[in-house]
Amino acid sequence: MDNLEKEQLQWIKGDKIGTVEVISGNDGEWTTFESGSRIATSLISEFLMPIDGEPLDFSPPNPALTKAAETYKEKVTTQPKVASPIRTLFDKQKKNDSVKLNLTFPIDVPKKAIYEIISTSFDLDEVNEELESYIKDQISEDLVKDSLFESIKQLIKSRYQAN
C-alpha cells in the first residue's frame, strides 16, 4: 500500500494515545512507522486516525482547572433543595396515618398444567427456584418505578379525592 507511505497518523486508543506516527512502510500484514514501532495493518482504523491539520490534544487537563470544576460541582450539588410551603407543612405534622401502598406488576407466568408437568419431572424446589427467577427477570427498574408512581396516584385519589 504505497498510498499510506509518509502519511501521518495519530494514536487515538491504547498506551500511545496522542502520539503522532509517520508511516515508513507496509508489507500488507504490518505497517511500520519511522519511530520503529509497528501495528497490524488490519487494526489501524481502530487505534489510529489520519491527521488532517493539527493533531488532537490528548494531554491531561490542567489539575487546577479540574479541581476548580470539581469544587464548583460539589457546591452546586450540595446546595439544599428549597422545599415548597406545602411540603414544609406535610413535614411538620407530628401524627400521620400509616397506610400500605400496594404494588402490582404485569408479568407472564406459565399455565398451571405446564407447572404441574414440570414439577413431576424435576425436583420441586428446583422448579420453584427457576419459576421465581423467570418471574424476577420480567421485573425491571422502570416497571417497579411505574407501578410505584401509579400506586401513589391511586392512593391519593382513593384517600383524598373520593367521588
C-alpha positions in Angstrom: 0.0 0.0 0.0 2.2 2.8 -1.3 -0.5 5.3 -0.8 0.0 5.0 3.0 3.7 5.9 2.7 4.6 9.1 4.6 1.0 9.5 5.9 0.8 10.9 9.4 -1.5 9.0 11.9 -2.3 9.7 15.5 -2.9 7.1 18.1 -6.5 7.5 19.5 -6.5 4.4 21.7 -4.1 2.5 23.8 -0.8 3.3 25.7 0.4 5.5 22.8 -2.7 7.7 22.7 -1.9 11.1 21.3 1.4 10.1 19.7 1.8 11.1 16.1 3.4 8.5 13.8 4.7 8.7 10.2 4.3 5.6 8.1 7.5 4.3 6.7 6.4 1.1 5.2 3.7 -1.5 4.8 4.1 -5.2 3.8 0.4 -5.9 3.8 0.2 -7.5 7.2 2.2 -5.0 9.1 2.5 -1.2 8.9 5.8 0.2 10.2 6.4 3.8 11.4 9.5 6.0 11.4 9.7 5.7 15.2 10.4 2.0 14.8 7.1 0.7 16.1 4.6 -1.2 14.0 0.9 -2.3 14.0 -1.1 -4.9 12.2 -2.5 -3.2 9.2 -6.0 -4.5 9.9 -6.0 -2.7 13.3 -5.0 0.8 12.0 -8.6 2.1 11.8 -9.3 1.0 15.4 -6.2 2.5 17.0 -5.1 5.4 14.7 -6.6 8.1 12.7 -5.2 10.2 9.8 -4.2 13.7 10.7 -5.8 16.4 8.7 -4.3 19.6 10.0 -3.4 19.8 13.7 -3.2 16.6 15.8 -5.8 16.1 18.6 -4.7 17.2 22.1 -4.9 14.2 24.5 -2.9 15.8 27.3 -4.5 15.6 30.7 -6.5 18.6 31.8 -4.9 21.3 33.9 -5.1 20.0 37.5 -6.0 23.4 38.9 -8.9 23.7 36.5 -10.1 20.2 37.2 -10.0 20.9 41.0 -12.0 24.1 40.5 -14.6 22.4 38.4 -15.0 19.6 41.0 -15.3 22.2 43.8 -18.0 24.1 41.8 -19.9 20.8 41.0 -19.7 19.9 44.7 -21.2 23.3 45.7 -23.9 23.1 43.2 -24.9 19.5 44.1 -24.8 20.0 47.9 -27.0 23.1 47.9 -30.1 22.2 49.9 -33.3 21.9 47.9 -35.8 24.6 48.9 -38.9 22.9 50.0 -42.3 24.2 48.9 -44.5 25.6 51.7 -46.9 22.7 51.2 -44.1 20.2 51.7 -43.0 22.1 54.8 -46.5 21.7 56.3 -46.6 18.0 55.5 -43.1 17.5 57.1 -44.1 19.3 60.3 -47.0 17.0 61.1 -46.5 15.0 64.2 -49.1 12.4 63.7 -49.5 10.9 60.3 -51.6 7.9 59.3 -49.7 4.8 58.3 -51.1 3.1 55.2 -50.0 0.3 52.9 -49.0 1.1 49.4 -49.9 -1.8 47.1 -47.8 -2.5 44.0 -48.9 -4.7 41.1 -46.8 -5.8 38.1 -48.0 -7.2 34.8 -46.0 -10.5 34.4 -46.3 -13.6 32.4 -46.5 -16.9 34.2 -46.7 -20.4 32.8 -50.0 -22.2 32.8 -50.7 -24.3 35.9 -50.8 -27.5 33.8 -47.2 -26.8 32.5 -46.1 -26.1 36.0 -47.5 -29.5 37.2 -45.9 -31.4 34.4 -42.5 -29.8 35.0 -42.9 -30.4 38.8 -43.4 -34.1 38.3 -40.3 -34.3 36.0 -37.9 -32.2 38.2 -37.2 -31.5 41.8 -40.0 -29.3 43.2 -37.5 -26.9 44.9 -35.5 -26.5 41.7 -38.7 -25.9 39.7 -39.9 -23.2 42.2 -36.5 -21.6 42.2 -36.4 -21.4 38.4 -40.0 -20.1 38.3 -39.1 -17.4 40.8 -36.1 -16.4 38.6 -38.3 -16.4 35.5 -40.7 -14.0 37.1 -37.9 -11.8 38.6 -36.3 -11.4 35.2 -39.5 -9.8 33.9 -39.5 -7.1 36.6 -37.3 -4.1 35.5 -36.4 -1.0 37.5 -38.7 1.0 35.1 -41.6 -1.4 35.7 -41.2 -1.0 39.5 -41.0 2.8 39.3 -44.0 3.0 37.0 -46.0 0.7 39.3 -44.9 2.6 42.4 -45.9 6.0 40.9 -49.2 4.7 39.7 -49.9 3.3 43.2 -49.1 6.6 44.8 -51.6 8.3 42.4 -54.2 5.7 43.2 -53.7 6.2 47.0 -54.1 9.9 46.7 -57.2 9.5 44.5 -58.9 6.9 46.8 -57.9 8.6 50.1 -58.3 12.3 49.4 -60.4 12.7 46.2 -63.0 10.0 46.5 -66.1 10.8 44.5 
